[in-house]
């Protein structure tokens, strides 16, 4: 387990990770067959689940993390505490998803786990996306 994590407890991580594993069931991944599930905890306490949704025009595919974030944002959420991501082999969030997380959070607890073993690690957005570019970098107009 890495340092630098934000303050959520083990029970929260366990619960969020289990929800990410459950979200893998709704993955639409007929091309890669790589199911990804995400569960995003908002400051309001609600959890938004997402899965990857692929497309025959491959570049139109969307990752699980962004599905969860866009669901939450379009429901009026702007502040997030943690996101869990589950895959069969414990893969980490892609760079585009990290940047989308950064739009709404300077730091975010990120739980990355393996659905087969049930094991996960806890890290943070600051760790996965150091020296990042965010909304504050744009001059006000
Ligand atoms: N994928 C995600 O859902 N999240 C990531 O962070 C990495 C990749 C999906 C996209 C695609 O549907 C499949 O995994 C293989 O790349």
Boltz pocket constraint, residues with backbone or C-beta under 6 A from the ligand:
constraints:
  - pocket:
      binder: B
      contacts: [[A, 28], [A, 29], [A, 32], [A, 34], [A, 36], [A, 51], [A, 52], [A, 53], [A, 54], [A, 61], [A, 62], [A, 63], [A, 64], [A, 65], [A, 91], [A, 92], [A, 93], [A, 94], [A, 97]]
      max_distance: 6.0
